Amino acid sequence: MPSMLTRLRRLKKRFDQINEIAAAVDELRKAIGHLEARLTRQELAVPPSLHDYEFKVYSQWGEDGIIQYLINSIEISNKVFVEFGVQDYREANTRFLLQCNNWSGLVMDSSPEFIQRIRSEPLYFRHNLRAICAFIDRDNINQLLKDNGITGDIGLLSIDIDGMDYWIWEAISSIHPRIVVCEYDSLMGSQRAVVTPYDGSFDRLKAHYSFLYGGASIAAIDMLARRKGYSLVGSNSNGVNAFFVRNDLVGTMNVLTPQQAYVRGQFRNSRDQEGNMTYLGFDDAVRLIADMPLLDVEKDTLIKVRDVHNL
């Protein structure tokens, strides 16, 4: 007979499988709800925003739907994407592009374990995907892209590396994506162009135990985007990602200010000093990191998080 430990392991595995099925069913119900909501808004003739196009298949929030809307709104000749900070690629902004639209692309993450998981999945031989293990900084990003055959005009770039997103996009010069998805930090508000000072070895958890510090305001990302020739066309409804379209392709799409596109994040991912989740709300989260430094990239001066919120 199996030992008690073996039986417990089997029970745990079954329990985990049940949870995965329940989560998949919940996502399916949510997707149907989004579809119904869109149909209702169309019937009422409500002017659409990017939020109206959201749906989630592989993305963390509703980015899959927004990206589908954008790639169907502008001409894209070179259907290639780049995404970094993908972990094991189970939850990513480009996976639906890969599997639904048959785009090709490059994904990068600093974890060898995550990259190996991606390479062992069936999608890795069924599609033209390259997964590379690399710790990205502003000094190596262009060479990494060139070494993997990605240059010039491509379809989409997605940046999510928990803290240094602004600096990496600023450094990129070897590709000219038509669409850029870039994470912003809603804790930094919408008014001032502020970023976490550059640190090539930045680790969000080491920077502050709360896991709350690190990133750029939507105003800073927008200022950089305009300098690079892009227009802000919206954000997702969870207050995580901003979406930009190259100016030569934006056409009649709605172009927004950072204040119009900004969404105050409702997610609560704070930790205590032992690493336990504390689920702080927005205002408490801001107060916890109030003395952490920020660079005002418009004025080129160092301030603190408290200065952004006049605490």
C-alpha positions in Angstrom: 0.0 0.0 0.0 1.2 3.6 -0.7 2.6 5.4 2.3 0.7 8.2 4.0 3.1 10.7 2.6 2.5 9.4 -1.0 -1.2 9.6 -0.5 -1.0 13.1 0.8 1.1 14.1 -2.2 -1.4 12.6 -4.6 -4.2 14.4 -2.8 -2.3 17.7 -3.1 -1.7 17.1 -6.8 -5.4 16.5 -7.4 -6.3 19.5 -5.3 -4.0 21.7 -7.4 -5.5 20.3 -10.6 -9.0 21.2 -9.4 -7.9 24.7 -8.5 -6.4 25.1 -12.0 -9.6 24.0 -13.6 -11.6 26.3 -11.4 -9.4 29.2 -12.3 -9.7 28.4 -16.0 -13.5 28.3 -15.7 -13.5 31.6 -13.9 -11.4 33.2 -16.6 -13.8 31.9 -19.3 -16.8 33.3 -17.4 -14.9 36.7 -17.2 -14.2 36.7 -20.9 -17.8 36.0 -21.7 -18.8 38.9 -19.4 -16.4 41.2 -21.2 -17.9 40.3 -24.5 -21.4 40.9 -23.2 -20.4 44.3 -21.8 -18.9 45.3 -25.1 -22.0 44.4 -27.0 -24.1 46.4 -24.5 -21.9 49.5 -24.9 -22.1 49.2 -28.7 -25.9 49.1 -28.5 -25.9 52.2 -26.3 -23.5 53.9 -28.7 -21.0 54.7 -25.9 -17.7 56.1 -27.4 -15.1 53.3 -26.9 -11.8 53.5 -25.0 -9.0 50.9 -24.9 -10.7 49.5 -21.8 -13.7 48.5 -23.9 -11.5 46.1 -25.9 -9.9 44.3 -23.0 -10.0 40.6 -22.7 -7.6 38.1 -21.1 -6.3 34.8 -22.5 -2.7 34.8 -21.6 -2.1 38.4 -20.4 -2.2 39.4 -16.8 -5.0 41.8 -17.1 -6.8 42.8 -20.4 -3.8 43.4 -22.6 -4.7 40.6 -25.1 -7.8 42.4 -26.2 -6.2 45.8 -26.4 -3.3 44.5 -28.5 -5.8 42.7 -30.8 -7.6 46.1 -31.3 -4.3 47.9 -32.0 -2.9 45.4 -34.5 -6.2 45.5 -36.4 -6.2 49.3 -36.3 -2.8 50.0 -37.9 -0.8 48.4 -40.7 1.9 46.0 -39.5 4.1 44.5 -42.2 6.8 42.8 -40.0 4.8 40.7 -37.5 7.5 40.3 -35.0 7.4 41.0 -31.2 9.9 41.4 -28.4 8.9 41.0 -24.7 11.1 40.8 -21.7 10.3 40.1 -18.1 8.1 37.1 -19.1 9.0 34.6 -16.3 7.7 31.2 -17.6 5.6 32.9 -20.4 2.3 31.4 -19.0 1.1 35.0 -18.4 2.4 37.4 -21.0 1.4 40.1 -23.4 2.6 38.4 -26.5 1.6 34.8 -26.1 -1.8 35.3 -27.7 -0.1 37.0 -30.6 2.2 34.0 -31.0 -0.5 31.3 -30.7 -3.6 33.1 -32.2 -2.0 35.4 -34.9 1.1 33.2 -35.6 3.5 36.1 -35.0 7.2 35.3 -34.4 9.2 36.8 -31.6 11.9 37.0 -28.9 11.2 36.7 -25.2 13.8 37.2 -22.4 14.0 36.6 -18.7 16.8 36.5 -16.2 15.8 33.1 -14.8 17.4 30.0 -16.4 14.6 27.9 -14.9 11.8 30.0 -16.5 13.6 30.0 -19.9 14.0 26.2 -19.7 10.2 25.8 -19.0 9.4 27.9 -22.1 11.7 25.9 -24.3 10.1 22.6 -23.1 6.6 23.7 -24.0 5.0 22.4 -27.2 4.5 26.0 -28.4 8.3 26.3 -28.7 8.4 24.0 -31.7 5.0 24.8 -33.0 5.8 28.5 -33.4 8.8 30.7 -34.3 9.7 31.8 -30.8 13.1 32.3 -29.3 13.5 32.4 -25.5 16.8 33.8 -24.1 18.1 34.0 -20.6 19.5 37.4 -19.9 19.6 40.1 -17.2 18.8 43.1 -19.2 20.2 46.6 -18.6 20.6 49.7 -20.7 24.1 48.8 -21.7 23.3 45.3 -23.2 19.8 45.6 -24.5 20.6 46.7 -28.1 23.3 44.0 -28.5 20.9 41.3 -27.1 18.4 42.3 -29.8 20.9 42.4 -32.6 22.5 39.0 -31.5 19.0 37.5 -31.8 18.3 38.9 -35.3 15.8 41.6 -34.1 16.4 45.0 -35.7 14.5 47.8 -37.4 10.8 48.0 -37.9 8.9 45.4 -35.9 5.3 45.1 -34.8 5.4 45.3 -31.0 7.6 45.8 -28.0 6.4 44.9 -24.5 8.5 46.1 -21.5 7.9 44.8 -17.9 11.0 44.4 -15.8 9.7 45.7 -12.5 11.5 49.0 -12.0 13.8 50.0 -14.8 11.3 50.0 -17.7 11.8 53.7 -18.5 15.6 53.4 -18.7 15.5 50.3 -20.9 13.1 51.9 -23.4 15.2 55.1 -23.4 18.3 53.0 -24.3 16.7 51.0 -27.1 17.7 52.3 -30.5 18.1 49.1 -32.6 14.4 48.5 -33.1 11.5 50.8 -34.1 8.3 49.0 -32.9 5.0 50.2 -34.2 3.3 49.5 -30.9 4.9 49.8 -27.4 3.4 48.4 -24.2 5.2 49.7 -21.2 4.4 49.3 -17.5 3.9 52.4 -15.3 3.7 52.8 -11.6 0.4 54.2 -10.5 1.7 54.9 -7.0 3.7 57.8 -8.6 0.6 59.6 -9.7 -0.1 61.2 -13.1 1.2 64.8 -12.8 5.0 64.6 -12.5 7.5 62.9 -14.8 9.3 60.9 -12.1 11.3 57.6 -12.2 13.3 55.4 -9.9 17.0 56.4 -10.4 18.8 54.1 -12.7 20.5 51.0 -11.2 21.8 48.4 -13.5 21.4 45.7 -10.9 18.0 46.9 -9.6 16.0 44.3 -7.6 12.5 45.4 -6.6 12.4 43.3 -3.5 15.9 44.4 -2.3 15.2 48.0 -3.1 12.4 48.1 -0.5 11.0 45.1 1.4 7.4 46.1 0.6 7.9 45.3 -3.1 6.2 48.6 -3.8 9.1 50.8 -4.9 10.4 50.9 -8.5 9.2 52.1 -11.8 8.1 55.3 -13.6 5.1 57.5 -13.6 2.8 57.5 -16.7 3.9 61.1 -17.2 7.5 60.1 -17.4 6.8 57.2 -19.8 4.7 59.6 -22.0 7.5 62.2 -22.0 10.0 59.6 -23.2 7.5 58.2 -25.8 6.9 61.6 -27.3 10.7 62.2 -27.5 10.9 58.9 -29.4 8.1 59.7 -31.8 5.1 57.8 -30.1 1.6 58.8 -29.0 -0.2 57.6 -25.9 -3.4 56.0 -26.9 -4.5 54.6 -23.6 -4.0 52.2 -20.7 -5.5 49.1 -19.3 -8.3 49.4 -16.7 -6.1 48.0 -13.9 -3.6 50.8 -13.9 -0.5 48.8 -15.0 0.3 49.2 -18.7 0.3 52.2 -21.0 0.0 51.7 -24.8 1.8 53.8 -27.4 1.5 53.9 -31.2 4.2 55.3 -33.5 3.3 58.8 -34.7 3.5 57.9 -38.4 0.7 55.3 -37.9 -1.5 56.8 -35.2 -3.9 58.3 -37.8 -7.3 59.2 -36.3 -6.8 57.2 -33.1 -7.5 59.1 -29.9 -4.3 60.5 -28.4 -4.5 61.0 -24.6 -2.6 63.0 -22.0 -1.1 61.1 -19.2 -3.8 62.4 -16.9 -6.5 61.2 -19.2 -4.9 57.7 -19.5 -3.9 57.3 -15.9 -5.7 54.7 -13.8 -5.1 54.4 -10.1 -4.2 50.8 -9.5 -6.5 48.8 -7.2 -4.2 45.7 -6.8 -2.6 45.3 -3.4 0.7 43.5 -3.6 2.6 44.9 -0.5 4.7 42.8 1.8 6.0 43.1 5.3 9.6 42.7 6.3 9.2 38.9 6.6 7.8 38.7 3.1 4.1 38.2 4.1 1.4 39.9 2.0 -0.1 42.9 3.8 -2.6 44.1 1.1 -2.2 47.8 1.7 -4.5 50.2 -0.1 -3.2 52.9 -2.3 -2.7 55.7 0.3 -1.1 53.4 2.9 1.2 52.0 0.2 2.3 55.6 -0.8 3.0 56.5 2.8 5.1 53.3 3.3 7.6 54.3 0.6 7.2 58.1 1.1 11.0 58.6 1.7 12.3 56.6 -1.2 14.1 58.6 -3.9 12.8 59.6 -7.3 14.3 61.4 -10.3 12.2 64.2 -11.8 13.3 63.7 -15.4 11.8 66.9 -16.6 13.7 69.0 -14.1 16.6 66.6 -13.6 16.3 66.8 -9.8 16.1 64.2 -7.1 13.0 64.3 -4.9 11.1 61.8 -2.8 7.9 59.9 -3.3 6.3 62.1 -0.6 6.9 65.2 -2.8 4.8 63.7 -5.6 1.8 63.5 -3.3 2.6 66.6 -1.2 2.8 64.5 2.0 
